[in-house]
């Protein structure tokens, strides 16, 4: 029999027999959870490869390769890069979810056939009699059948930071940790049916973060995708007709040129570089954050915190570090003892307090007292005998030589100068005061007042001239209350400053905790959660079940206590109903569901594995102060990507308009796919990557897509008109036969490429403003690079670039001058026309802002 059996209450249980265990194993009633994930590798690959975007780009690339013009198919490599980034990111998330584990796998002691045997975690079966002992994590849900001072820490499951006393008939849940004592418990749920496994299963459901930036980009892609297919067919038909129809095209092989021309229009309309740049920008931001001990597990979440306007904070692990700190001793009827100029009475009381806490294995409060008094110079004193702290009694005692002065016992009629010893007690105020004689209502009220201020309060009492029977300890009714001992949860040094930063940024912070709402509100007051205003707290047990009603209530509440795991998730849902973008911090398993439901889940580095697995951001060193860094990086991504998205969308606009003009007027397509590859790289791709990494701390303003479209329209329309005007009028001015002469068509396309490049530089300069810094140098460098490339033979041949000479100089310069005029006119007219149209739709004058 196990050693605990001699001190446990009698339990007439022998446990399961061998055949009963075998029957349960055969029935699958074992403590094993099937390792599954929401998505297989095959599903992830299929989801990233077989997309409409990839299908269109791949089809276009195959069409170009079928013509034999492989140089014009370079754009197809973006499929490989985009798909690779998506697969790698999601596989990383899958691996994290697959490693998700709440329970620590180890060996456990069970009683079977009247004997205690050791079995592995997976060897526990339903109805087993399980020993749960101090320091162990409970492996399965069970009901206590016999207990010896068992205390469990369920904070990782419930959020309640105080330990819970467990008695016969009580339930203990898998995932909780035994702090002290021991018990024999009958297993009531194993494997996937246990409490921890249920939370794990809910947390394992895959949820991909979709950022506001990606939503805007996906909207653009969807719109353009549905335009591409019919427009591509029309382009091929129009290009076939420009060379004399299908019979001539097939006979002469000019169908190849028609296909290449159509693909030039299709590729230009798809902003594939924007998707790639977004992924790369997220990745770079994640690497920068990693240097500040911040792990980004989903790249899209980098920008989410830039949009957050509601931050839900878990108290333990976020505002506090989970530890207990000794605060001070309050002498009853006197001033606080600070260890500096304390009276003899105060010093003797604090010495006795040190000895009371100085047990062989002190609990968290005892360690805090020892650390606090040790820093003030106290050391172990003389102790005659000791009664260790017991959670059943709620007090401890030491017998010490009588104090040198009897001030501490002045109120006791039994005190006499001849007493050789005195007994000091330390415990819960309500327990000690209920056992000793006299009216101590004022002392209890004082203790409750300190508790309401967020403190953990203990009482020191003294009884002169008595001892304590270690075998049958009892409180002496003649004891006198001497002092209150105040301890508190350790508040993180960075909490107040970080909360102040969020207040300045207009982010509403709330504390959501499983602890007592009075205690949590007091801590929120200490860190100035709401600034100069006192925070408003409430008990979660008073919350309704309707998310809409909860959201209305939360508008006036800053602290919610006694919150259950499902309620944390419900609170996030309620805030979503109110239109908030919600971030949630946490470290316990009880936070996992809420973190997953929030727009952005943030876990501390010391959090439970389940919590870190479902969070998008993990603060590796558990420092709350890193959150402003994440916000700043998110704002940089959002502001800069909005800036460069305009570059890509300009190309989409002018490609669509040029394609439409080509179809309607039946002219040869004005440039080749390789032209758009060269020009796009120098005026869009590479500059955009540099601009996207520039410092930018502008606060996020809703309406990303609308602003990008409004920016892109003037430049896109101006570029399209410049190219189309040149394609319509230059052949007649120059006498070119672009339909019948490949040389004349090549000359036109060379000129159009130059026009397209110059317009691209203009748009880049507009995006890069202000130009009186490195941004102006950036524009000049890429403009020069484009010109220089035309003089490099290999580059010129590969991209079909021609430097204008002879008779081409004048028409090229004239076309460029006309392009500049068109660009300036469009910059002025297009925004005015769009504002007028919108105002007309809304039924008010263009200058009227609706009273806002």
N, C-alpha and C positions, 0 to 999 in steps of 0.2 A: 504494500500500500504506500502511496506517496506520503511524503513527510507532512504535507498540509493536512492530511486526514486526521492527525492527532489533535489538531486545534480547531478543526471545522465542526460546525453543528452536525449531529448525527444524520447521515443520509443513507437510508436503506435502499441503496442502488448498487447493482453489480455491473450495469452496463450491458451492451449488446453481446450476444453469443456469436461465435465464429460463423455459424450458418446464417444468422440474421445479417451479419455484415456482408457475407457473400451474396445474399439475396438482394440487398440494396445496391451493391456494386453492379450486379446483373441488370437491375432495373434502371441503372443510370443515376441513382440518387447519391452521387458523389460530389465532392466540393471542387468541381472542375468546370471552368468556363471555356466554351469553345472559342478559340482565337479567331475572330472574324473581323473583317473590315467592311465598310459600306461599299467600297469600289475595288475591283480587281485591277491588276496591271493591264489586262486586256481592255477593260472598260475605259481606263484612263487614256491609253494609247488611241483607242477608237474615237473617243470624244475629242481629242486634240488633232487627230489626223483628218478625220472625215467631217470637215466643216465646209459650209458653203463658200466661205472666203478661200480656203485652200483649194476647193474644187474649181473655182473660177480661174484662179491664178495658174493652177496646174493645167487646166484645159487650154488656157492661152499659151502657156509655155510649150505644150505639146504641138499646138497648131504652128507655132513659129519654128520649132525644131523640124516639123514635117516639111517645111519649105526649104530646109537646109541652111537657114540663116541663124546659126547658133549664137552669133554675137548679139542678136536682138533678143535672146532668151535668158540673158543674165539676170533679169528681174526675178526669175523663178527661185533663186536661192533664198529669197526671203521666206519661202514656205518652210524650208528646212530649219532656219534659225527660229522663226516664230513657234513652230511646232515643238522644236527641241526645248525651248524655254518653258512652254506650257507643260510638257510632259515631266520635265525635271522638277518643276515647282510642285506639281500635284503628287508625284511619287514621293517627294520629301514629306509632304503632308500625310500621305498614306503610311510611310514608315513610322512617323511620329504617332499616329493613331494606333498602329499595330503594336507599338511598344507600350501602349496605355495600360497601366496597372495601378490599382488602388491598394491592393493587398501585398504585403511583403511575404514572399514564399519562404517558409521555414518549417521546422518540425514542431509538432505539438503533442501534448500528453492527453490521452483519452483513457477512459476506464472501460475495459471489456472483460467479460467473464470474471469480474471481481478483481482484476489486476490492472495496474496502470501501465500502458504501453505507449511507446513513441511512434507516431505515424507522420508522414509528410503532409503538407497542406492539402494535396489532392487526395490523400487517403482518408480524410474525414468523410463520414457518411451521415445520412439523415438519421436522427434520433440518437446519435452518439452522445455519450457523456463526456464532455470536454472540460479539461482543466484550463481555466483562464487565470494567468498569474501576472504579477507586477512586471512591467517592462515588455509584455507581449502585445502584439496586435491581434485583435479578435478575428479569426479566420472565417467564421460563418455566423449567421444569426442564431442566437440561442436564448433559452430561458433559464434563469438562475434557479437551481434546485437546492443549493446550499451555499452560504457565503461566509467569509471571514474578512470583514472590513474592506470589501471590494469598492474601489473608486475607479471610474472610467473617464478618460478624456475623449469626449465626442466632438471636439471643436472642428475637426476636419469634416465631420458629417453635418453638424447642426449650426456651427458658428458660435456656439456658446463656449466662452473661454474658461469657465469654471468647471472643475471636475464634478462628476455626478456620482453620488452614492448609490450603489446597487444592492438591493436586498432580495430575499427569496421571492420568486414570482415575477421579478422584473426582467425585462428583455435587455440583452446586449446585442449591438449590431456590428456586423462585419465592417472593418475599417476603423473602428474605435480602438484606443490604446488603453491598457490597464496601467493606472498610475501607482496604485498601492493595493495591498491585500491579495486575496485569491478567492476563487469560487469554482464550484462544480456546476456546469450548465448543460442542459439538454439541447442539442442542435435542432433548430426548427426550420431552417432554410439553408440550402447549400447551392453552390454553383451559380447558375444564371438567375436563381430565384432570390439570392441574398440581397441585402440592401445595397452593399457596395457594388455588386455586379449589376444591379438595376441602374444605378447612377452611371456606371461605366458604359452600359449599353446605350443609354440616352446620349452620353457624351461622344460616343463613337460615330454617331450619324454624321456623315460628311457634309460640311457646309462651306461652300466656296465664297470667299469674300468678294463682293462686287463693288468696286469703288465708283464714286461719282464720275471720275475721269474715264474709267472704262465704260460706264453706261453711255456717256456722250460719244465716245469713239465707236461703240457698238451700234449706236443709233445711226451714225454716219455710214458705217459699213452696211447696215441693213438696207438703208435707202439706196445707196449706190449699187448694192448687189442686185436689187430688183430692176435697176435701170440698165445694168450692164448687158444682160443676156439679149434682150430685144435690140438694144443699140448696136451690139456687136454683129448681130445678124444683118441689120440694116447697113452697117458700115461695109461688110463684106460684099453685099449686093451692090451698093453704090460704087465701090472700088472696082468691081468686075465690069460694071457698065462704063466706067471711065476709060477702060482699055478696049472697049468694043464688044462687050457681052461675053457670055459664058463660052461660046464656041471658040472665039478668038483667044480668050484667056487660057482655056485648056490646051489649045493648039500651040500657042506660043510660050506657055509656061508663066505667063504674067499673073496667073492666079496666085502664085506665091507672093508677089508683091502686094496684091490685094489683101491677102490674109495678114501679112506683116503690118500693113497700114491699119487694118481694123484692130489688131492687137495693140498698136500704139495708142489708140484711143481708149481701149479697155483698161490697159495697165495704168494710164494716167489718171483714170477716174477712181481707182482703188488706192486709198492712202495707206498702203501696206507698211511704209516706213514709219508711220505714226505708231502703229501697233508695236513694231520692233523697238522704237525709241522709248515707248512707255515702259516696256518690260526691262530694258537696259537701265533706264533712269531709276526705276524701283530697286533694281539690284544694286546699283551704286549707292543709293540712299541707305539700303540695308547694310552694306559693308561699312559705310561711315558710322552708322549707329552702333554697329558691333564694336567699334573702337571705344564706345562709351558704355560698354557692358549692357547693351540693349540688343536682344536677339529678336529679329523679325522673322516669324515663321511663315507668313504669307505676304508676298511682296506687295500685293494691292493694298494692304492695310497701312502702308507707309503714309498714304495721304488721307486716310480716314479720320485720324485724330485732328487734322486741320479743319474738319467740318464739324467736329463734336461740339455740341452746345450744352450737353448734360453729362456730367461725370459722376457715376455711382462708386463710392469708395467703401471697401470693406475695412472695418476698424482694425482688427487684428492682422498684423502683417503689412498694413499699408500706412495707417496713421501711427499705430503702435507697433513695436517689434515683437510682441508676444511675450516679452519677459516682464518680471515684476521688479520694481525699484523701491527701495526704502526711502520714504519721504521725511518723516519727522516723528517725534514723540511729543504728545500734548499732555502735560501734567494736569491732572484734574484739580481745578481750583487755582491754577497758576499759568504761567506763560509756556509757549512751546519750548521744548528742550532742543537746543541746537548744538550741544556738545562743546560750545565755546566757553561761555561764562556760566555754565550750569551750576546750580547749587549742589551741595553734597547729596541731598535727597535725589536730585535728578540724575547725578552721576551713578549713584547706587542703583537706581531704577534701570538705567540704560545698561549697566553692567549685568544686572539680573536678566534683562531682556536678551543680551548677547548669549548668556549661558543657557537660557531657555531655548534659543534657536540652534545652539551648538550641539545638535544631535548627530548620531552616527550617519544617518542618511536624511538630512533635512529636506523638506519639500521646497517648492519654488519660493514661497513666502519666507521660509526660514533662511534660505540662501541669500535672499535680498536683504534681510535684516543683518546677517553676518557681514555681507559686503559693505553695507552702508555704515555700520558701526565700526567695522574694521578700518575704514578710511578715516574715521574720527579717533583712531588710536586705541580702541578697545580690543582686548584679547581675552582668551578663556580665563575664567576665575575659578575659585574653589567651589566645588559642588559636592554636597554630602550624599545625595541620592537624586534620582531622576525618574520621572514618569514620562515616557516619550509621547509625542502627539499622536492622537488617534482620531480618525475621521468619525468614528462612532461616538466618542466623548466630545469631540470638538474643542479639546483643550489639552495642554501639557503642563508639567510642573517640575520645579527643581527645589530641593531643600538645600539652603545655603547657611553658612554662619550668619548670626544675627547682624544687621547693619550697625555701623558705628554710631549712627544716630537713629532715634526712634520716631523721627518726624513722619516717616511713611506710615506708621501705625498709630499716629496720634488719635485718630478717630476711633480706635478699638479699645473697648473697656478692658479687654484681656491683656493688653500690652503691658509688659513689665521689663525693667532694665535688666533683669537677670536671665531673660531667655537666651539660650545658647544658639538656637537655630531659628530660621524663619522660612516659610514656604511661599514661593512665588508661582503664580499661575499666569498662563498666557492662552487666550482662546477667543472664541466668538463672543462679542459683548452680550448678546441676548442670552446665551447659555450660562455664562458666568454670573450675570446679574440675577438670573432666575434662581440660581442655587444658593447665593449668599443672602444673608439677612439684610433688612432695612429697605428704605424707599430710595430707589436709584433711578427714578423716572427721568430726572434731569440728565444723568449720565447717559442713559439710553438715547434720549433725544439728541444729545450732543453727538453720539456715535452715528446715529441715523443721518444727522445733518452732514457729517463728513462723508458718509457713504453716498449721499445724494450728490455730492460734489465730485464723484468719480473715484473716490478712494476705496481701498480695501482696508477695513478697520478691524483691529484686534484690541483686546483689553488686557492690561496687566493688573493683577490683583495681588495683595500680600496678606498672609496670615502669620502672625508672630507665634513662636513657641510651639509649633506643631510640625508633624511630619506627614508623609503620605505613604500609605501601604501600597507598595508596588504591585502586589498580587491582587488587591481589591481597591483600586484607587477611587477616591471620592473627594469631592470639593468640601472644604471646610466652610461652614456657614458663617464663621466669624471673619472671613477674609474681607479686606477693604479694597475697593477700586482705587488704583493709584494713577494710572496713565492710560491714554489711548495711543496705540501704535498705528500710524498711517502709512500705508504702502499704496502704490499706484502702478498701473501698467506703464511701461517705459514708452514715452512718446518719441517718435523719431525726430532727430534734430532738424531734419530738412522739411518736416511736414508743414509747419506754419508758413514758411517762406514760399513753398510750392503752392499751397492753397491760395496765398495772397496773389501769386502770379496768375492763377486761373481766374480769380475774381476780377483782376484787371483786364483779362481777356474776354470777359463776359460769359464765362462758362459756369453754369449752375452746378455746384457740387453738393451731393447728398451722401450721408453716411448710412449704410445699410448693414446691420449687424445682427447676429443671433443673441447678443448680450442684452442685459437689462437696459431699456431705453433711457432711464435716468442716468446710469453710469455713462452710456455712450454720449448722451447729450452734454454731460459735464466735460468729457474729453474733447468733444467738438468745440465747446466754449473755450477750452484752454488753447486750442490751435487756431482760434478765431476763424472757424469755418465760414461764418457769415459776416466777418468783419466786425464792425462796431455793434451790430444787432445781435441779440441773444438768439441762438438757434432754437427752432421749434421741434420738439421731439414727440413721437407717438409710439404706441405699442402695435406691432403688426397684427396682433390678434384682433384688433379693432377694425382691420381693413375689410372691405367687402370683397366679393369674388368677381365683380364686374370690372374689367380693365378700364373702361371709360370712366367709371366712378372713382376708381383708384387714382387715375391720372388727374382728375379734378382735385381730389384731396391732396395729392402730392405737391400741387402748386404752392401750397402754404406750409409744407413740411420739409424740414432739413435733415432730420434724423429719424430713422425707423429702427426700432429694436425688436428683439424676439422674433426675428424673421426666419422662416423655414426655407429650405432650398427651393421648393416649388414656388414660394412667395417671391423670392428674389427674381426668378424668371418672370413671374406675373407682373412685378413692378417694372421690369424692362419692357414688357409688352405694353403696359399702360402708358409708359412714356413715349413709346412708338406711336400709340394712338393719338397722343397729343402733338405729334409731329416733330419730336426731338430726335436728334442723332446722338445715340447713347454709347458711352464708353463705360466699361465696368472693370474694376480691379478686384483681385481676390487671391487667396492662397490655399483655401481649403477645398475639399471635395464638394462641400455644400455650395461653393461658388461656381462649380463647373458648368451647370446648366445655364445660369444667368450669363456667364462669360460667353457661352456659345450663342446665346440669343441676342446679345448686344451687338451693335454695329462694330465695336472693337473691344475684344477681350484682352485684358492686360494682367498677366500673372507675375507674382514675385518669384525670384530665383529659388527661394526656399519653400515654394508651394508644393502641394501634393502632385505627384506625376500626372494624375488625371487632369488637374487644373492647368498645368503647363502644356499638356498635349492639346487641349482645345483652344488655348489662347492664341491670338495672332501675334502678340508682342509679349516677350518675357524680359523683365528687368533682372538680369542675371545676378547682380549683387544686391538685389532687393531694395535699391534706393529709389524712393518715391520721387526724388529730385531730378531723375532722368526724364520724367515725362515732358517737361518743357522742351528738352532736346528733340524728343519725338515729334512734338507739335511743330517746332521750327522746321524740322526736316520735311514734315508733311506739307507745310505751307510752301516750302521751296519747290517741292514737286508739283503741287497744284498750280502755283503762280507761273512757274516756268513752262510747264507743259501746256498751260492755256496759251502762253505766248507763242510757243513753237507749233502748237496745233493749227494756228492760223496759217502758217507756212504750208503745211501739208494740205489743208483744205482749199487754199488758193489753187493748188494744182488740180484738185478734184473738180473745182468749179470750172476752170478754164478748159480742162480736158472734156468735160461733159458738153460745154457750150460749143467747143470746136467740133466735136464729133457730130453734134446736132446740126451745125452749119454745113459740115461736109455732106451729111446725108441729104439735107434739104436742097443744096445747090449742086450736088453731084460733081464735086471737084476731087482731085487726088488728095489723099491725106497729107497735110503740110510738112510732117516730119516723121522720123523713124523711131521705133522703140529705143534704139541705142542713144538717140539724141536726148530723149527724156531721162534716160539713165544717167548720162553725163551731166546734164544741166541740173537734174534733181539732186545729184550727189553734192554739187558745189554750191547750190543756192538754197538747198533745203536740208538734206540729210546730215552732212557734217557740221554745218553751222548750227543746226537745231540741237545736235548733241552737246555742243559746247555751251550754247545758251541755256540748255536745260540744267546744267550743273552750276550755273551762276548763283551767287547768294541772292535770296529774295525772301523777305519775311512778311509780305503783304497778307493780311487776314483774308481767309477765303470768303468769297461773296457768291451766294447761290446764283445759278444761271450760266454755268460754264458753256454749254452748247450754244446758247443764244448769242453770247458775246463772240464766240469763235466764228460763227456764221456771219455775224454783222461785220467782223473784221475781214473775212475772206471774200465777201461779195464784191467790193470795189476793185480789189486787185485781180480777182479772177475774171470779172467781166472785162476789165481793161486789157488784160493779157489776151483773152479770147478775141476781142474785137481787133486788136492790133495784128494778131496772126491771121485772122480771117480777111481783114482788109488787104493785107499784103498778098494773100493767096488769091483774092478776087481780082485785084487791079495790077499787080506786078507783071503777070504773064502778058497782058495786053500792052502794057507800057514797054516791056522789053521784047515783045514779039516772040515769047517762048511758046512752044507747043508741048505743054506738060503732059498731055494725054498721049502724044505719039512719040515723044523724044525722051528717052531715059536721061540724057545729058541735061536737057532743059529742066526736067523734074528734079534732078540732083541739085542744080543751081538754085531752084526755088527753095528746096528743102534746106540747103546750106544757109540761105538768107533767113529763112524762118527760124532756124536754130539759133542764129545770132539774136534775132528779135526776142525769142523766147528767153534766152540767157539774160539779155539786158533787162527785160521785165522782171525776171527772177531776182536780179540784183536789187532792183527798185523795191520789190516786196520785202526782201531780206533787210534792207536798210530801214524800212518802215517798222518791221518787227523788232529790230535791234535797238531802236531809240531808247535813250539819248545816244547820239553818235560822238559826243565830245569826250569819250573815254576809250577803253579797250574795245568797246563794241564797234566804234567807227573803224578801228584797225582791223577788226574781224571781217567786216564787210569789204574793206579794201583788199585784204589778203585773198579772199575767195574770188573776188572779181578779177584780180590779177592772175590767180591760178587758172581761171577759165580761159583767159586770153592767152596765157603762156602755153596751155595745153594744145591750142590750135596750131602752134608752131613746132610742136614735137611730132616728128613724122609717125612714130608708132601710134601715139594717142590719136592723131588726126585720122589715120587710116582706120583704126579700130572703131572709132565713133563717127566716122564719115563726116569730119569737120573740114570746112574749107575757108581759108582766109580770103576775103573779097579783094579782087585785083581787077585792074582794067575797067571794063564796062560795068562790073558788079558794084563798084565802090559807090557811085552816085545813087542808084536805086536803094542800096542798103542803108546809106545815110539818111535818105529821104524817108524810108520806112521807119527807121529808128526815131527820127524827129516826130513823125506822125504818132508813133507809139507813146512818146513822152507826153504829147498833147492829150491823147486819149486817156492816159493814166491820170493826169491832173484833173481832167474833166470828170472822170468816174469817181475820183476821191471826193469830189464836191457834190456831185449829183446823186450818186447811188445811196449814200446815207440819208440825204434829204428825202429822196423818193420813198425809201423804206419807212422812214418815220411818218411821212404823210399817209402812206398806205395803212400803217398800223393805227394811226390816229383816226383815219376814216372808218376802219372796222370797229373801233371802240366808240365812235360817235362823238369825238371831241376834237378841238383844234390841235394842230401839231405842237404848239408851245404849252398846252395845258397838261400839267402833271397829275391831274386828278386830285388836287388839293393836298398832295403829299409833300 
